[in-house]
Amino acid sequence: MEKGIDFCKRSSDAEPLYIEALEIAEQRLGANHPNTITYRENLEYLRRNRQP
């Protein structure tokens, strides 16, 4: 993510985009494609590091 963006405030905005990217990648590339795995890992990272 771009420097200076407040992760806590922007993570809720980003999550739907990560989900959409993952769904598209799974449909078009398959679940085990390296890019799909990267999208999945990015979404997991976002969720793990989100502040309550």
N, C-alpha and C positions, 0 to 999 in steps of 0.2 A: 504494500500500500504506500501511497505517497507520504513523504515526510510531512509532519505538521498536522496531519489529520488526527483528531482525537478518536482513538480506537474504540473507546467505550461508547461514544455517541454514534459512531458511524457503523459499528458492527451490525446493529439491527437493520440498517439500510442495506448493508452488503449481503446479508444472509440469503434473502430471496434470489439475488443474482447468482450466488454460488450454487444454490439448489438448482436453478434453471440451467446453468452451465453443466452441472453434473448430469442432469437428466438428458440433455441433448447429447453429451458425450457418450453416455451409456447406450443411447439409441443408435447413434451413428458410428461409434467406434468400438463399442463393446465394453463390458465391465472390466476387462483385464488389460485394456490398452494403456500404455504409459501416461498419456494425457488425461485419461479418465481417472486413473489412480491419483494423479496430481491434483485434479479438481476435488476428489474425495478427501484427500489429505488436507487441502486448504480449508475445506468446510469444517473438518474435524478440528483443525487448529483454531479457527474462528470461534467455534463453539466452546472449546476448552478454555480459551483465554478471555471469554466474555465476562464482564463484571456484572454481578447481580443488580 
